[in-house]
């Protein structure tokens, strides 16, 4: 079982940066894949970034490519999302997700069995 807890959200202005953290606990393995997703009001949860087995495979949604960077610290047991050049359209609740015993990331929320509670990111224009 995995327990996830996001932090680091907040209210910022367009062009600012934020770094989200996801603390991982429970019976987890560094080889397992993780992802960041976000959900804006009235919209479906969407893929933001995927972090595959030990970081050998990383992918980003086109909308954040070049602005967001995902990383994982296996010693601290945490996943991070560095968000630069934030835009108002990045406003959403951000979630980290975990795939137990699976090393490949996925763009589909249904493929992740464990989720954090989410952290709100609001970007004003």
N, C-alpha and C positions, 0 to 999 in steps of 0.2 A: 504494500500500500504506500502511496505517496501523499504527502500533505504539502500544499503550496501556499505561499502568502506573498502577494505583491505589495510593493511600497514605492514611493517616489513620485506619485502623481501630484498634480497641482494646477494652479492657474498661472499661465504665462502669456506673454505677448508674441505675436507672429515674429518669427526670426530667432526666438530664444531656443534654448536647449533644456532638456530634461533627461535624467537617467533613471529608468525604472529598474527595480530589483525584484527578484523572485526567490524567496528563501525556500529551499527544498528540504524536506525531512521525511522520515519513514524509511521503508525498505526500498531504496532506490539505487540505481547503478549508473555510473558515469557513461556507460555505453548507450544508454537509452536516449531516444530523441525527445526534444522539447520544442515548443513553439510559442510564439506570441500572437495573440489575436486581439481584435478590438470590436466594439459594438457601439455604434452611435444610436441615439434615440430614433425609434421607428425603422431601424435597419437591421439586417441580419448580421450575425457575427462574421467577421471577415479575417482572413489570414493576413498577418503582418510579416512574420519572419519565422523560419524554421532552422533548427540547429540539430543536425544529425550526429551520428555516432562519433563522439570525441571531436566534433567540429570538422570532420572531413567533408561534410556536406552542409552548406549554408545557403539559404535562399531567402529572397525578399519579395514582397509584393511590388509590382511596378510603381505603385503610388508612393512608396517610401524608399525605393532604391536610390542609393547615393546620399541619403540623408540619415538613415537609421543604421545602427550597427548592433548586431546581437553577439553576445559572448557568454561563456560559461566558466565558472571557477569551481573546479571539482574539489579543491581543498576547503573552500568556504561553502561548498554545496549551494551554489546560487547561479541563477541565470540573469543576465542583464540585457537591457535594451537602451542603448544610447540614442537619443533622438535629437537631431540638430535641425536647424532651419525649419522649425515647426510652422505649420500653416493652420489656419482656422479649421480646415477640413480634416485635420488630425484629431479634432475634438472627439472623444469617445471614452468609454470605459475599456481599459486595457487588461487583458487576462493572460497569464501564462498557463501552459498546458503541458502534460506529461504523458508519454507513451511508454508504459511499462513493458520491458522485454522486447522492445522494438527499436532498432537503430536508425530507421529512416523517418525523416520528418514527413508530414503530410499537410496539404492545404485545407483539409476538411476537418472541421471541429469534431465530427462523429468518430474520427479515428483516435481521439485522445480520451483516455479514461479518467484523467484526474485534472482538476482545474482549481485555480485560486479563486479568491472572492472578488478580485478585480480592483483596479485603482483608477480614479477619474483623472483624465487629462483634459484640460480646457485651454484652448488657444484663442486669445482675443485678437481682433484685427486692429 
